[in-house]
Amino acid sequence: MLRSRTLTLATIFAVSALCASSAGAEDEQFDVSVSVGQVTLKTHSGWHISKEYPWRLVAGDAGIDKTRFALEETTATVRGAPPGPATLKGAICSGDKCRSFQKELTIK
């Protein structure tokens, strides 16, 4: 019984460590900067913007879709965002592997 509990705890700690590592790694793949009415995402080395993904910024009652984003190779910028809490949804790729994300932020 004690051995079973020890193995269960060891498994929980191992899974927790893996999840923490992957969360940290996601943060290292891009940076987001916010200024008055503008949000800019810049990818880190080896990553690029997925221009096929339906980018979206939801701020209050306003939803800003992909047509209002300037999508470049390594940056995605949207202007005209209202102030307050917002959610940025997009995707970045490294080679042929892409990942979507959702980032909570506050527009100035």
Secondary structure by P-SEA (a helix, b strand, c coil): caaaaaaaaaaaaaaaaaaaaaaaaaaacbbbbbcccbbbbbbccccccccccbbbbbccccccccccccccccbbbbcccccccbbbbbccccccbbbbbbbbbbcc
